[in-house]
Amino acid sequence: MESLPLPFLLCSLLILLHTPTSKSDPLHINCPANYTANSTFQSNLNLLLSSLPSEAGPSGFYNVSVGRNGADQVYGLALCRGDVSSVDCNTCLTTAAQDAVAKCPRGMSNTLWYDNCMLRCSMTSSGT
């Protein structure tokens, strides 16, 4: 009996072990900085995250800032793929807003990428 070549076996094993990513799982998360709990920044961030999904609307794009110029101001960006329906866009951005809090607790510069959308909130307009 002939044995199978090693590359074939490795590829077969990888295919069997691969678990497809759910549409609701982020492809990438970046949240490097922390804010102080119960701060004005946190209030502004919560307000921004609650409005971004619905404001993106049919265009699938929205950017906004919340708060006055200074350390407590929060900038936000919502973007969906062009081929994604407005319903799927809203669902993706709603998930992203929830994940921004759950997966990036106290993150000041959060970027979350999904298959259908991207959400970014930051303490600066450039995202750094």
N, C-alpha and C positions, 0 to 999 in steps of 0.2 A: 504494500500500500504506500502510495506516494504522499509525502507530507506537503501541506500548503506553504507557499512562500511567506516569510515573516511579514513583509509589508502588507500582504493581503490580510493576514491575521490581525495585525495592529489596526488597520482601517476598519475591519469588521467589528473589533472590540470598541473602537471609538464610536461607531454608529450605534451600537447597542447601548452604550453608556450615555450617549447624548440625550439630555432632557430638554425638549424645546422650551424656550423662554415664553412665559405668558405675556400677552399684550400689556398686562398691567405691571409687569416687572420692569424696572428701569434698566436700560442698556448701560448707562453710565451715570454716576453721581459724583459731584464734586462739591464739598462744603467745608472749606478750610478754616474759616474764622468763627469765633463765638461772640455772642452778645450777652449782656447782663440780663438775667431773668427779671421779669416784671418791669422792664424799662420802656421808655417811649419808643425806642426802636422796635421792640417786640410788638407793641400795640400797632405801630405803622405796618410792620410785616404781616401781622394777622389780617389787617384791613386789606392790604394789597392781595394776599393769597385768597381771601374770600371773594374778591372782585375779578381777578384775572380770568378764570375759566369762562365766565359768562360774557365778559367784555370782548373776548376774542371773536365771538360771533361767527357769521358766515365767512368772513375773510380769512379766519384762521391765524390772524396776527393782531397783537396788541402790545403796546408798551405804555407804561405809566410810572409816575413817581408819587409817593405818598409822604407827607410831612414837609416841613420847612427845610430850606437849605441848611446843611450842617450835618453833624454826626448822626442824627436820628432819622434822616431821610432815607427812604428805601426806594430803589428802582426795580421795576419788574418788566419782564418780557415773556410773552406767550407766543408760541409759533407752532403751527401744525403743518404737516405735509400737504401739498396742494391737492393730492388725490383722496384726502380723508374727508368724509362727510362732516357737516357741522355738529351733528350729534356725537359722532365718534371723537371729534376734536374736543368737544366739551367734556366728554367722559374721560379722555386721556388727561386733559389739563386739570380736571377735578382730582383725579388720582395723583397727579404730580404735585398739586398744592397740598394734599393730605400727606404725601410722602416727604415733602419739603420739611414738614414739622416732625413727622415720625422717624424718618431716616437721617435727618440732619438737625437733630435737636440743637437749638441755639445757634444755627448756622447763619452767618451774616452775608455770605456770598455763595448761594446755592445754585447749582446748575444740575438739572435732572433731564436726561435724554431718554426717550422711549421710542418705540418703533413709529408711533403716529405723531408724536409731539415733543416739544422741548419747553421747559419752563426755567426761567432764570430770575432770581431776585438777588439784589446786591446792595451794598452800602454806597457804591459809586455807579455812575452811569456807564462806566467802561467795563464793569463786572469784576474788577480786581479788588 
